[in-house]
Amino acid sequence: MDSKEIILLNFSEIRRRSIKLWGAIPEEYLGWRPDKNAFSIIEMVRHVLEGEHLFHKIVENRGNLGDYRSPWVGREYANLQSELKYAEPYRHRFMNMIRELSEADLQEIRIERSEVGQNRALGDYLNRIAYHEAVHTGQMLSYLRIFGIDRAQIWD
């Protein structure tokens, strides 16, 4: 496998495990949050899905978001399937963008985000995007442990 195939596999595996976890959560718990300042379960799912789109735009613009407006703005929270269905075309475009990259692109394209002090090679930045979802998967596992909800076995 080359670097791009490994990055794509990582994104696919993280999302597969996220969906496995999210799908095992009873719908009546989607609004639960550990405290008033935390994301609810459904808000965290949305944050992960919407965040991937935001990161995609950051990559497309090499770090500059310009006048970015999220397509999720004003959208009501529904259920897991609705959230996944809405995000599907954005996910598809993001994964296709990665598929179209060359090995040289992963090393030579720079993502510069001066507002947060980042200047990274694209391959590095893509791995940081995947890490964002992985962190939230761990956070979600912790939510479920706190609430006493059975957790899906994602370590297959």
Secondary structure, 3 states (H helix, E strand, C coil): CCHHHHHHHHHHHHHHHHHHHHHCCCHHHCCCCCCCCCCCHHHHHHHHHHHHHHHHHHHHCCCCCCCCCCCCCCCCCCCHHHHHHHHHHHHHHHHHHHHCCCHHHHHHCEEEEHHHCEEEEHHHHHHHHHHHHHHHHHHHHHHHHHHCCCCCCCCC
